[in-house]
Amino acid sequence: MGMNTNIEINHYMADVSGLEKRLPQLTQEIFAKHTDVFAGMNYTIDKTDERFPVLVVKKGKKKLEIPAHKSVAYLNKKAFDIGSVVVYIDKTDTFYLPASLTEQLK
């Protein structure tokens, strides 16, 4: 009998699940703001379909299209799995996505 805090439960669940990283670090890696991930790059938000906006990032000849609410992105129209669902918040016009997506534009 006892009491556990939410932090202790997080540590326990991460240990039981075999995760090597804690939730705050995973959150920073998987759900980073697009403004931070693509800072200094040329990006726009295509709202042709307002329910499913698409973040479009261009660098040189590369064009990365990242649809909201999906786990697939497109590099020069070729689909690839990004390993996480992209979250879009319309009130702040912000995408939350894996920070590793910048690797696609190198």
Gaussian input, Z-matrix of N, CA and C with variables (Angstrom, degrees):
# hf/3-21g

backbone

0 1
 N
 C     1     B1
 C     2     B2     1     A1
 N     3     B3     2     A2     1     D1
 C     4     B4     3     A3     2     D2
 C     5     B5     4     A4     3     D3
 N     6     B6     5     A5     4     D4
 C     7     B7     6     A6     5     D5
 C     8     B8     7     A7     6     D6
 N     9     B9     8     A8     7     D7
 C    10    B10     9     A9     8     D8
 C    11    B11    10    A10     9     D9
 N    12    B12    11    A11    10    D10
 C    13    B13    12    A12    11    D11
 C    14    B14    13    A13    12    D12
 N    15    B15    14    A14    13    D13
 C    16    B16    15    A15    14    D14
 C    17    B17    16    A16    15    D15
 N    18    B18    17    A17    16    D16
 C    19    B19    18    A18    17    D17
 C    20    B20    19    A19    18    D18
 N    21    B21    20    A20    19    D19
 C    22    B22    21    A21    20    D20
 C    23    B23    22    A22    21    D21
 N    24    B24    23    A23    22    D22
 C    25    B25    24    A24    23    D23
 C    26    B26    25    A25    24    D24
 N    27    B27    26    A26    25    D25
 C    28    B28    27    A27    26    D26
 C    29    B29    28    A28    27    D27
 N    30    B30    29    A29    28    D28
 C    31    B31    30    A30    29    D29
 C    32    B32    31    A31    30    D30
 N    33    B33    32    A32    31    D31
 C    34    B34    33    A33    32    D32
 C    35    B35    34    A34    33    D33
 N    36    B36    35    A35    34    D34
 C    37    B37    36    A36    35    D35
 C    38    B38    37    A37    36    D36
 N    39    B39    38    A38    37    D37
 C    40    B40    39    A39    38    D38
 C    41    B41    40    A40    39    D39
 N    42    B42    41    A41    40    D40
 C    43    B43    42    A42    41    D41
 C    44    B44    43    A43    42    D42
 N    45    B45    44    A44    43    D43
 C    46    B46    45    A45    44    D44
 C    47    B47    46    A46    45    D45
 N    48    B48    47    A47    46    D46
 C    49    B49    48    A48    47    D47
 C    50    B50    49    A49    48    D48
 N    51    B51    50    A50    49    D49
 C    52    B52    51    A51    50    D50
 C    53    B53    52    A52    51    D51
 N    54    B54    53    A53    52    D52
 C    55    B55    54    A54    53    D53
 C    56    B56    55    A55    54    D54
 N    57    B57    56    A56    55    D55
 C    58    B58    57    A57    56    D56
 C    59    B59    58    A58    57    D57
 N    60    B60    59    A59    58    D58
 C    61    B61    60    A60    59    D59
 C    62    B62    61    A61    60    D60
 N    63    B63    62    A62    61    D61
 C    64    B64    63    A63    62    D62
 C    65    B65    64    A64    63    D63
 N    66    B66    65    A65    64    D64
 C    67    B67    66    A66    65    D65
 C    68    B68    67    A67    66    D66
 N    69    B69    68    A68    67    D67
 C    70    B70    69    A69    68    D68
 C    71    B71    70    A70    69    D69
 N    72    B72    71    A71    70    D70
 C    73    B73    72    A72    71    D71
 C    74    B74    73    A73    72    D72
 N    75    B75    74    A74    73    D73
 C    76    B76    75    A75    74    D74
 C    77    B77    76    A76    75    D75
 N    78    B78    77    A77    76    D76
 C    79    B79    78    A78    77    D77
 C    80    B80    79    A79    78    D78
 N    81    B81    80    A80    79    D79
 C    82    B82    81    A81    80    D80
 C    83    B83    82    A82    81    D81
 N    84    B84    83    A83    82    D82
 C    85    B85    84    A84    83    D83
 C    86    B86    85    A85    84    D84
 N    87    B87    86    A86    85    D85
 C    88    B88    87    A87    86    D86
 C    89    B89    88    A88    87    D87
 N    90    B90    89    A89    88    D88
 C    91    B91    90    A90    89    D89
 C    92    B92    91    A91    90    D90
 N    93    B93    92    A92    91    D91
 C    94    B94    93    A93    92    D92
 C    95    B95    94    A94    93    D93
 N    96    B96    95    A95    94    D94
 C    97    B97    96    A96    95    D95
 C    98    B98    97    A97    96    D96
 N    99    B99    98    A98    97    D97
 C   100   B100    99    A99    98    D98
 C   101   B101   100   A100    99    D99
 N   102   B102   101   A101   100   D100
 C   103   B103   102   A102   101   D101
 C   104   B104   103   A103   102   D102
 N   105   B105   104   A104   103   D103
 C   106   B106   105   A105   104   D104
 C   107   B107   106   A106   105   D105
 N   108   B108   107   A107   106   D106
 C   109   B109   108   A108   107   D107
 C   110   B110   109   A109   108   D108
 N   111   B111   110   A110   109   D109
 C   112   B112   111   A111   110   D110
 C   113   B113   112   A112   111   D111
 N   114   B114   113   A113   112   D112
 C   115   B115   114   A114   113   D113
 C   116   B116   115   A115   114   D114
 N   117   B117   116   A116   115   D115
 C   118   B118   117   A117   116   D116
 C   119   B119   118   A118   117   D117
 N   120   B120   119   A119   118   D118
 C   121   B121   120   A120   119   D119
 C   122   B122   121   A121   120   D120
 N   123   B123   122   A122   121   D121
 C   124   B124   123   A123   122   D122
 C   125   B125   124   A124   123   D123
 N   126   B126   125   A125   124   D124
 C   127   B127   126   A126   125   D125
 C   128   B128   127   A127   126   D126
 N   129   B129   128   A128   127   D127
 C   130   B130   129   A129   128   D128
 C   131   B131   130   A130   129   D129
 N   132   B132   131   A131   130   D130
 C   133   B133   132   A132   131   D131
 C   134   B134   133   A133   132   D132
 N   135   B135   134   A134   133   D133
 C   136   B136   135   A135   134   D134
 C   137   B137   136   A136   135   D135
 N   138   B138   137   A137   136   D136
 C   139   B139   138   A138   137   D137
 C   140   B140   139   A139   138   D138
 N   141   B141   140   A140   139   D139
 C   142   B142   141   A141   140   D140
 C   143   B143   142   A142   141   D141
 N   144   B144   143   A143   142   D142
 C   145   B145   144   A144   143   D143
 C   146   B146   145   A145   144   D144
 N   147   B147   146   A146   145   D145
 C   148   B148   147   A147   146   D146
 C   149   B149   148   A148   147   D147
 N   150   B150   149   A149   148   D148
 C   151   B151   150   A150   149   D149
 C   152   B152   151   A151   150   D150
 N   153   B153   152   A152   151   D151
 C   154   B154   153   A153   152   D152
 C   155   B155   154   A154   153   D153
 N   156   B156   155   A155   154   D154
 C   157   B157   156   A156   155   D155
 C   158   B158   157   A157   156   D156
 N   159   B159   158   A158   157   D157
 C   160   B160   159   A159   158   D158
 C   161   B161   160   A160   159   D159
 N   162   B162   161   A161   160   D160
 C   163   B163   162   A162   161   D161
 C   164   B164   163   A163   162   D162
 N   165   B165   164   A164   163   D163
 C   166   B166   165   A165   164   D164
 C   167   B167   166   A166   165   D165
 N   168   B168   167   A167   166   D166
 C   169   B169   168   A168   167   D167
 C   170   B170   169   A169   168   D168
 N   171   B171   170   A170   169   D169
 C   172   B172   171   A171   170   D170
 C   173   B173   172   A172   171   D171
 N   174   B174   173   A173   172   D172
 C   175   B175   174   A174   173   D173
 C   176   B176   175   A175   174   D174
 N   177   B177   176   A176   175   D175
 C   178   B178   177   A177   176   D176
 C   179   B179   178   A178   177   D177
 N   180   B180   179   A179   178   D178
 C   181   B181   180   A180   179   D179
 C   182   B182   181   A181   180   D180
 N   183   B183   182   A182   181   D181
 C   184   B184   183   A183   182   D182
 C   185   B185   184   A184   183   D183
 N   186   B186   185   A185   184   D184
 C   187   B187   186   A186   185   D185
 C   188   B188   187   A187   186   D186
 N   189   B189   188   A188   187   D187
 C   190   B190   189   A189   188   D188
 C   191   B191   190   A190   189   D189
 N   192   B192   191   A191   190   D190
 C   193   B193   192   A192   191   D191
 C   194   B194   193   A193   192   D192
 N   195   B195   194   A194   193   D193
 C   196   B196   195   A195   194   D194
 C   197   B197   196   A196   195   D195
 N   198   B198   197   A197   196   D196
 C   199   B199   198   A198   197   D197
 C   200   B200   199   A199   198   D198
 N   201   B201   200   A200   199   D199
 C   202   B202   201   A201   200   D200
 C   203   B203   202   A202   201   D201
 N   204   B204   203   A203   202   D202
 C   205   B205   204   A204   203   D203
 C   206   B206   205   A205   204   D204
 N   207   B207   206   A206   205   D205
 C   208   B208   207   A207   206   D206
 C   209   B209   208   A208   207   D207
 N   210   B210   209   A209   208   D208
 C   211   B211   210   A210   209   D209
 C   212   B212   211   A211   210   D210
 N   213   B213   212   A212   211   D211
 C   214   B214   213   A213   212   D212
 C   215   B215   214   A214   213   D213
 N   216   B216   215   A215   214   D214
 C   217   B217   216   A216   215   D215
 C   218   B218   217   A217   216   D216
 N   219   B219   218   A218   217   D217
 C   220   B220   219   A219   218   D218
 C   221   B221   220   A220   219   D219
 N   222   B222   221   A221   220   D220
 C   223   B223   222   A222   221   D221
 C   224   B224   223   A223   222   D222
 N   225   B225   224   A224   223   D223
 C   226   B226   225   A225   224   D224
 C   227   B227   226   A226   225   D225
 N   228   B228   227   A227   226   D226
 C   229   B229   228   A228   227   D227
 C   230   B230   229   A229   228   D228
 N   231   B231   230   A230   229   D229
 C   232   B232   231   A231   230   D230
 C   233   B233   232   A232   231   D231
 N   234   B234   233   A233   232   D232
 C   235   B235   234   A234   233   D233
 C   236   B236   235   A235   234   D234
 N   237   B237   236   A236   235   D235
 C   238   B238   237   A237   236   D236
 C   239   B239   238   A238   237   D237
 N   240   B240   239   A239   238   D238
 C   241   B241   240   A240   239   D239
 C   242   B242   241   A241   240   D240
 N   243   B243   242   A242   241   D241
 C   244   B244   243   A243   242   D242
 C   245   B245   244   A244   243   D243
 N   246   B246   245   A245   244   D244
 C   247   B247   246   A246   245   D245
 C   248   B248   247   A247   246   D246
 N   249   B249   248   A248   247   D247
 C   250   B250   249   A249   248   D248
 C   251   B251   250   A250   249   D249
 N   252   B252   251   A251   250   D250
 C   253   B253   252   A252   251   D251
 C   254   B254   253   A253   252   D252
 N   255   B255   254   A254   253   D253
 C   256   B256   255   A255   254   D254
 C   257   B257   256   A256   255   D255
 N   258   B258   257   A257   256   D256
 C   259   B259   258   A258   257   D257
 C   260   B260   259   A259   258   D258
 N   261   B261   260   A260   259   D259
 C   262   B262   261   A261   260   D260
 C   263   B263   262   A262   261   D261
 N   264   B264   263   A263   262   D262
 C   265   B265   264   A264   263   D263
 C   266   B266   265   A265   264   D264
 N   267   B267   266   A266   265   D265
 C   268   B268   267   A267   266   D266
 C   269   B269   268   A268   267   D267
 N   270   B270   269   A269   268   D268
 C   271   B271   270   A270   269   D269
 C   272   B272   271   A271   270   D270
 N   273   B273   272   A272   271   D271
 C   274   B274   273   A273   272   D272
 C   275   B275   274   A274   273   D273
 N   276   B276   275   A275   274   D274
 C   277   B277   276   A276   275   D275
 C   278   B278   277   A277   276   D276
 N   279   B279   278   A278   277   D277
 C   280   B280   279   A279   278   D278
 C   281   B281   280   A280   279   D279
 N   282   B282   281   A281   280   D280
 C   283   B283   282   A282   281   D281
 C   284   B284   283   A283   282   D282
 N   285   B285   284   A284   283   D283
 C   286   B286   285   A285   284   D284
 C   287   B287   286   A286   285   D285
 N   288   B288   287   A287   286   D286
 C   289   B289   288   A288   287   D287
 C   290   B290   289   A289   288   D288
 N   291   B291   290   A290   289   D289
 C   292   B292   291   A291   290   D290
 C   293   B293   292   A292   291   D291
 N   294   B294   293   A293   292   D292
 C   295   B295   294   A294   293   D293
 C   296   B296   295   A295   294   D294
 N   297   B297   296   A296   295   D295
 C   298   B298   297   A297   296   D296
 C   299   B299   298   A298   297   D297
 N   300   B300   299   A299   298   D298
 C   301   B301   300   A300   299   D299
 C   302   B302   301   A301   300   D300
 N   303   B303   302   A302   301   D301
 C   304   B304   303   A303   302   D302
 C   305   B305   304   A304   303   D303
 N   306   B306   305   A305   304   D304
 C   307   B307   306   A306   305   D305
 C   308   B308   307   A307   306   D306
 N   309   B309   308   A308   307   D307
 C   310   B310   309   A309   308   D308
 C   311   B311   310   A310   309   D309
 N   312   B312   311   A311   310   D310
 C   313   B313   312   A312   311   D311
 C   314   B314   313   A313   312   D312
 N   315   B315   314   A314   313   D313
 C   316   B316   315   A315   314   D314
 C   317   B317   316   A316   315   D315

   B1=1.4390
   B2=1.5203
   B3=1.2805
   B4=1.4444
   B5=1.5163
   B6=1.3046
   B7=1.4532
   B8=1.5146
   B9=1.3176
   B10=1.4575
   B11=1.5245
   B12=1.3118
   B13=1.4562
   B14=1.5252
   B15=1.3211
   B16=1.4593
   B17=1.5358
   B18=1.3051
   B19=1.4688
   B20=1.5260
   B21=1.3205
   B22=1.4638
   B23=1.5318
   B24=1.3090
   B25=1.4695
   B26=1.5248
   B27=1.3313
   B28=1.4643
   B29=1.5279
   B30=1.3132
   B31=1.4674
   B32=1.5248
   B33=1.3265
   B34=1.4605
   B35=1.5321
   B36=1.3339
   B37=1.4608
   B38=1.5340
   B39=1.3187
   B40=1.4658
   B41=1.5231
   B42=1.3318
   B43=1.4607
   B44=1.5286
   B45=1.3234
   B46=1.4671
   B47=1.5340
   B48=1.3266
   B49=1.4630
   B50=1.5216
   B51=1.3302
   B52=1.4579
   B53=1.5167
   B54=1.3274
   B55=1.4664
   B56=1.5211
   B57=1.3010
   B58=1.4610
   B59=1.5248
   B60=1.3348
   B61=1.4569
   B62=1.5270
   B63=1.2959
   B64=1.4590
   B65=1.5317
   B66=1.3140
   B67=1.4610
   B68=1.5331
   B69=1.3165
   B70=1.4730
   B71=1.5355
   B72=1.3221
   B73=1.4664
   B74=1.5304
   B75=1.3209
   B76=1.4598
   B77=1.5288
   B78=1.3202
   B79=1.4619
   B80=1.5217
   B81=1.3270
   B82=1.4690
   B83=1.5201
   B84=1.3167
   B85=1.4595
   B86=1.5238
   B87=1.3224
   B88=1.4633
   B89=1.5235
   B90=1.3275
   B91=1.4613
   B92=1.5282
   B93=1.3212
   B94=1.4691
   B95=1.5274
   B96=1.3130
   B97=1.4642
   B98=1.5212
   B99=1.3161
   B100=1.4652
   B101=1.5309
   B102=1.3269
   B103=1.4633
   B104=1.5279
   B105=1.3327
   B106=1.4656
   B107=1.5283
   B108=1.3285
   B109=1.4707
   B110=1.5239
   B111=1.3219
   B112=1.4628
   B113=1.5290
   B114=1.3238
   B115=1.4694
   B116=1.5305
   B117=1.3180
   B118=1.4585
   B119=1.5202
   B120=1.3306
   B121=1.4663
   B122=1.5245
   B123=1.3108
   B124=1.4537
   B125=1.5231
   B126=1.3330
   B127=1.4614
   B128=1.5248
   B129=1.3315
   B130=1.4559
   B131=1.5326
   B132=1.3217
   B133=1.4620
   B134=1.5205
   B135=1.3253
   B136=1.4631
   B137=1.5266
   B138=1.3288
   B139=1.4621
   B140=1.5238
   B141=1.3380
   B142=1.4529
   B143=1.5212
   B144=1.3275
   B145=1.4669
   B146=1.5300
   B147=1.3228
   B148=1.4667
   B149=1.5202
   B150=1.3337
   B151=1.4647
   B152=1.5318
   B153=1.3271
   B154=1.4637
   B155=1.5252
   B156=1.3277
   B157=1.4652
   B158=1.5308
   B159=1.3191
   B160=1.4605
   B161=1.5271
   B162=1.3248
   B163=1.4585
   B164=1.5216
   B165=1.3188
   B166=1.4632
   B167=1.5210
   B168=1.3441
   B169=1.4603
   B170=1.5207
   B171=1.3368
   B172=1.4618
   B173=1.5235
   B174=1.3262
   B175=1.4619
   B176=1.5240
   B177=1.3260
   B178=1.4619
   B179=1.5183
   B180=1.3292
   B181=1.4637
   B182=1.5280
   B183=1.3043
   B184=1.4630
   B185=1.5196
   B186=1.3318
   B187=1.4671
   B188=1.5274
   B189=1.3253
   B190=1.4537
   B191=1.5275
   B192=1.3430
   B193=1.4576
   B194=1.5210
   B195=1.3332
   B196=1.4639
   B197=1.5319
   B198=1.3332
   B199=1.4607
   B200=1.5252
   B201=1.3152
   B202=1.4629
   B203=1.5228
   B204=1.3287
   B205=1.4686
   B206=1.5259
   B207=1.3204
   B208=1.4642
   B209=1.5242
   B210=1.3212
   B211=1.4716
   B212=1.5184
   B213=1.3201
   B214=1.4607
   B215=1.5197
   B216=1.3319
   B217=1.4572
   B218=1.5309
   B219=1.3194
   B220=1.4604
   B221=1.5225
   B222=1.3166
   B223=1.4606
   B224=1.5124
   B225=1.3457
   B226=1.4632
   B227=1.5301
   B228=1.3312
   B229=1.4757
   B230=1.5233
   B231=1.3207
   B232=1.4619
   B233=1.5305
   B234=1.3409
   B235=1.4652
   B236=1.5279
   B237=1.3470
   B238=1.4564
   B239=1.5290
   B240=1.3219
   B241=1.4671
   B242=1.5253
   B243=1.3186
   B244=1.4674
   B245=1.5208
   B246=1.3251
   B247=1.4602
   B248=1.5139
   B249=1.3248
   B250=1.4581
   B251=1.5209
   B252=1.2979
   B253=1.4556
   B254=1.5290
   B255=1.3144
   B256=1.4634
   B257=1.5288
   B258=1.3064
   B259=1.4626
   B260=1.5279
   B261=1.3383
   B262=1.4618
   B263=1.5229
   B264=1.3216
   B265=1.4624
   B266=1.5290
   B267=1.3254
   B268=1.4587
   B269=1.5230
   B270=1.3252
   B271=1.4700
   B272=1.5306
   B273=1.3327
   B274=1.4645
   B275=1.5234
   B276=1.3489
   B277=1.4663
   B278=1.5323
   B279=1.3384
   B280=1.4647
   B281=1.5200
   B282=1.3371
   B283=1.4543
   B284=1.5294
   B285=1.3187
   B286=1.4564
   B287=1.5216
   B288=1.3339
   B289=1.4636
   B290=1.5219
   B291=1.3405
   B292=1.4631
   B293=1.5352
   B294=1.3116
   B295=1.4665
   B296=1.5230
   B297=1.3091
   B298=1.4699
   B299=1.5223
   B300=1.3291
   B301=1.4667
   B302=1.5210
   B303=1.3044
   B304=1.4765
   B305=1.5289
   B306=1.3235
   B307=1.4778
   B308=1.5321
   B309=1.3025
   B310=1.4672
   B311=1.5238
   B312=1.3198
   B313=1.4534
   B314=1.5243
   B315=1.3182
   B316=1.4835
   B317=1.5048
   A1=108.20
   A2=115.43
   A3=119.48
   A4=109.93
   A5=114.22
   A6=118.94
   A7=108.26
   A8=116.73
   A9=122.15
   A10=109.23
   A11=116.13
   A12=120.35
   A13=108.55
   A14=116.11
   A15=119.89
   A16=111.03
   A17=117.79
   A18=121.17
   A19=110.03
   A20=116.72
   A21=120.16
   A22=110.99
   A23=116.36
   A24=119.96
   A25=109.68
   A26=116.99
   A27=120.76
   A28=110.48
   A29=117.84
   A30=121.48
   A31=110.48
   A32=116.36
   A33=120.60
   A34=110.56
   A35=117.57
   A36=121.63
   A37=111.09
   A38=117.22
   A39=120.27
   A40=110.65
   A41=117.02
   A42=121.16
   A43=111.36
   A44=116.56
   A45=121.38
   A46=110.68
   A47=116.44
   A48=121.23
   A49=112.70
   A50=116.58
   A51=119.91
   A52=113.84
   A53=117.11
   A54=120.28
   A55=110.00
   A56=115.90
   A57=120.46
   A58=112.34
   A59=116.57
   A60=121.17
   A61=109.50
   A62=115.70
   A63=121.57
   A64=109.90
   A65=115.83
   A66=122.65
   A67=113.72
   A68=121.21
   A69=119.42
   A70=112.63
   A71=116.70
   A72=119.81
   A73=110.68
   A74=117.99
   A75=121.19
   A76=111.06
   A77=116.23
   A78=120.52
   A79=110.28
   A80=118.17
   A81=121.71
   A82=111.35
   A83=117.55
   A84=121.21
   A85=112.77
   A86=117.54
   A87=121.23
   A88=112.69
   A89=117.70
   A90=120.98
   A91=111.21
   A92=115.59
   A93=120.91
   A94=109.60
   A95=116.97
   A96=121.25
   A97=109.72
   A98=116.49
   A99=119.93
   A100=111.56
   A101=116.67
   A102=119.89
   A103=111.62
   A104=116.78
   A105=120.95
   A106=110.57
   A107=116.05
   A108=121.07
   A109=111.01
   A110=116.78
   A111=120.68
   A112=112.55
   A113=116.93
   A114=121.66
   A115=109.87
   A116=115.46
   A117=121.08
   A118=113.82
   A119=117.68
   A120=120.82
   A121=109.96
   A122=115.28
   A123=122.25
   A124=109.53
   A125=117.38
   A126=120.60
   A127=110.63
   A128=114.49
   A129=122.15
   A130=107.89
   A131=115.73
   A132=120.96
   A133=107.68
   A134=115.54
   A135=122.47
   A136=107.72
   A137=116.25
   A138=121.44
   A139=111.57
   A140=116.38
   A141=120.10
   A142=109.69
   A143=116.66
   A144=122.40
   A145=105.59
   A146=116.75
   A147=121.03
   A148=113.57
   A149=117.39
   A150=120.01
   A151=111.21
   A152=116.49
   A153=121.41
   A154=110.66
   A155=118.02
   A156=120.03
   A157=110.82
   A158=114.95
   A159=121.28
   A160=108.58
   A161=115.83
   A162=121.13
   A163=107.25
   A164=116.90
   A165=122.10
   A166=107.94
   A167=115.96
   A168=121.69
   A169=107.95
   A170=116.30
   A171=120.55
   A172=110.03
   A173=114.36
   A174=120.46
   A175=106.95
   A176=115.36
   A177=119.84
   A178=109.80
   A179=115.92
   A180=121.09
   A181=112.23
   A182=117.01
   A183=120.92
   A184=110.55
   A185=113.87
   A186=120.90
   A187=107.34
   A188=115.01
   A189=122.08
   A190=108.10
   A191=115.78
   A192=121.32
   A193=108.32
   A194=115.46
   A195=121.16
   A196=108.42
   A197=117.11
   A198=119.87
   A199=111.70
   A200=115.58
   A201=121.02
   A202=109.83
   A203=115.39
   A204=123.45
   A205=113.61
   A206=117.64
   A207=121.27
   A208=109.27
   A209=116.30
   A210=121.09
   A211=110.82
   A212=116.06
   A213=122.50
   A214=108.21
   A215=115.76
   A216=121.55
   A217=106.82
   A218=115.73
   A219=120.84
   A220=109.53
   A221=115.89
   A222=121.80
   A223=106.52
   A224=115.48
   A225=121.11
   A226=110.68
   A227=114.97
   A228=125.19
   A229=114.33
   A230=118.69
   A231=121.40
   A232=108.14
   A233=116.43
   A234=122.13
   A235=111.80
   A236=115.44
   A237=121.48
   A238=108.92
   A239=115.48
   A240=122.35
   A241=108.98
   A242=116.33
   A243=118.78
   A244=112.81
   A245=117.32
   A246=120.65
   A247=116.28
   A248=117.32
   A249=121.12
   A250=108.72
   A251=116.61
   A252=120.63
   A253=108.88
   A254=115.71
   A255=121.36
   A256=108.12
   A257=115.79
   A258=121.38
   A259=107.94
   A260=115.88
   A261=121.42
   A262=108.82
   A263=116.33
   A264=122.38
   A265=107.56
   A266=115.95
   A267=119.97
   A268=113.69
   A269=117.36
   A270=120.23
   A271=112.23
   A272=116.44
   A273=120.42
   A274=112.16
   A275=116.35
   A276=121.79
   A277=110.85
   A278=115.41
   A279=121.49
   A280=111.13
   A281=115.20
   A282=122.68
   A283=108.13
   A284=117.10
   A285=122.72
   A286=106.40
   A287=115.41
   A288=120.11
   A289=111.42
   A290=117.49
   A291=119.97
   A292=112.32
   A293=115.74
   A294=120.90
   A295=111.39
   A296=117.39
   A297=122.04
   A298=113.30
   A299=118.21
   A300=120.22
   A301=112.90
   A302=117.85
   A303=119.48
   A304=110.79
   A305=117.22
   A306=121.74
   A307=110.33
   A308=117.69
   A309=121.37
   A310=111.96
   A311=117.50
   A312=121.36
   A313=114.48
   A314=116.30
   A315=119.26
   A316=110.60
   D1=144.03
   D2=-179.78
   D3=168.51
   D4=-172.00
   D5=-179.10
   D6=-129.23
   D7=135.80
   D8=177.33
   D9=-117.03
   D10=142.58
   D11=176.45
   D12=-84.87
   D13=166.02
   D14=178.82
   D15=-61.99
   D16=-31.50
   D17=178.19
   D18=-67.21
   D19=-42.86
   D20=178.45
   D21=-64.27
   D22=-38.33
   D23=178.00
   D24=-65.30
   D25=-41.02
   D26=177.23
   D27=-59.29
   D28=-46.64
   D29=179.81
   D30=-62.30
   D31=-43.19
   D32=179.67
   D33=-62.23
   D34=-47.59
   D35=-178.90
   D36=-63.87
   D37=-38.61
   D38=177.93
   D39=-65.07
   D40=-41.67
   D41=178.78
   D42=-64.90
   D43=-46.01
   D44=-178.96
   D45=-64.91
   D46=-36.47
   D47=-178.69
   D48=-78.89
   D49=-11.69
   D50=-178.86
   D51=80.67
   D52=17.06
   D53=178.68
   D54=-72.20
   D55=136.90
   D56=-179.88
   D57=-86.28
   D58=-17.58
   D59=-177.52
   D60=-119.29
   D61=154.97
   D62=178.34
   D63=-85.06
   D64=161.30
   D65=-175.70
   D66=-54.27
   D67=-45.51
   D68=-179.79
   D69=-59.07
   D70=-40.92
   D71=179.31
   D72=-68.22
   D73=-42.11
   D74=177.37
   D75=-62.28
   D76=-40.24
   D77=179.37
   D78=-61.98
   D79=-43.39
   D80=179.02
   D81=-63.45
   D82=-34.93
   D83=-178.51
   D84=-80.31
   D85=-36.57
   D86=-172.82
   D87=-95.54
   D88=-31.95
   D89=-176.70
   D90=-122.89
   D91=57.35
   D92=177.59
   D93=-85.34
   D94=148.59
   D95=177.71
   D96=-66.99
   D97=138.70
   D98=-179.86
   D99=-62.25
   D100=-29.17
   D101=179.46
   D102=-67.16
   D103=-27.55
   D104=176.45
   D105=-84.00
   D106=-44.04
   D107=-176.82
   D108=-62.85
   D109=-42.04
   D110=-175.69
   D111=-110.49
   D112=28.97
   D113=179.06
   D114=-56.85
   D115=133.25
   D116=178.51
   D117=81.91
   D118=-2.34
   D119=179.07
   D120=-102.60
   D121=164.19
   D122=179.22
   D123=-86.60
   D124=110.42
   D125=177.97
   D126=-137.97
   D127=153.03
   D128=176.69
   D129=-137.90
   D130=166.44
   D131=175.62
   D132=-117.94
   D133=116.04
   D134=179.14
   D135=-86.43
   D136=114.75
   D137=-178.75
   D138=-110.62
   D139=32.36
   D140=177.51
   D141=-53.93
   D142=-44.90
   D143=172.49
   D144=-108.71
   D145=102.19
   D146=-174.22
   D147=-61.10
   D148=-23.90
   D149=178.68
   D150=-74.55
   D151=-27.36
   D152=-177.66
   D153=-134.17
   D154=71.68
   D155=178.42
   D156=-64.70
   D157=158.94
   D158=-178.27
   D159=-126.82
   D160=127.42
   D161=174.08
   D162=-83.65
   D163=125.43
   D164=-178.66
   D165=-116.50
   D166=120.19
   D167=-179.00
   D168=-119.24
   D169=129.92
   D170=-179.56
   D171=-119.66
   D172=137.02
   D173=174.71
   D174=-147.65
   D175=111.09
   D176=-177.01
   D177=61.33
   D178=-126.68
   D179=-179.81
   D180=-90.18
   D181=2.50
   D182=-177.90
   D183=-96.89
   D184=137.90
   D185=177.79
   D186=-130.51
   D187=117.21
   D188=-179.41
   D189=-106.81
   D190=122.52
   D191=178.67
   D192=-114.68
   D193=124.86
   D194=-174.89
   D195=-124.16
   D196=102.07
   D197=179.20
   D198=-74.01
   D199=145.48
   D200=175.92
   D201=-70.33
   D202=149.43
   D203=172.70
   D204=66.22
   D205=23.07
   D206=178.91
   D207=-133.11
   D208=166.19
   D209=177.78
   D210=-112.19
   D211=20.47
   D212=179.77
   D213=-124.00
   D214=140.95
   D215=173.47
   D216=-127.37
   D217=170.54
   D218=-177.00
   D219=-129.82
   D220=124.68
   D221=175.34
   D222=-109.59
   D223=113.98
   D224=-174.90
   D225=50.11
   D226=45.44
   D227=176.92
   D228=71.68
   D229=3.97
   D230=177.73
   D231=-98.78
   D232=122.98
   D233=-175.85
   D234=-74.71
   D235=145.62
   D236=172.24
   D237=-150.04
   D238=151.75
   D239=-179.45
   D240=-80.26
   D241=130.55
   D242=-179.65
   D243=-97.80
   D244=-3.13
   D245=173.97
   D246=83.16
   D247=1.28
   D248=179.67
   D249=-160.59
   D250=154.48
   D251=175.78
   D252=-78.50
   D253=136.74
   D254=176.91
   D255=-84.12
   D256=128.68
   D257=179.49
   D258=-102.14
   D259=135.03
   D260=177.23
   D261=-122.87
   D262=129.81
   D263=177.30
   D264=-110.16
   D265=109.81
   D266=-175.43
   D267=-67.87
   D268=-31.59
   D269=-178.63
   D270=-63.37
   D271=-32.14
   D272=179.90
   D273=-109.38
   D274=-1.21
   D275=-179.34
   D276=55.11
   D277=45.13
   D278=-174.23
   D279=-124.49
   D280=134.45
   D281=172.43
   D282=-97.30
   D283=140.61
   D284=173.51
   D285=-116.14
   D286=118.24
   D287=-170.01
   D288=-149.24
   D289=168.59
   D290=-179.94
   D291=-62.32
   D292=131.19
   D293=179.38
   D294=-63.82
   D295=-22.86
   D296=-178.04
   D297=-69.65
   D298=-8.26
   D299=-179.40
   D300=-62.83
   D301=-21.72
   D302=177.97
   D303=-62.56
   D304=-25.82
   D305=179.40
   D306=-60.72
   D307=-29.69
   D308=-178.50
   D309=-66.91
   D310=-21.81
   D311=-176.49
   D312=-98.76
   D313=7.75
   D314=179.82
   D315=-84.23

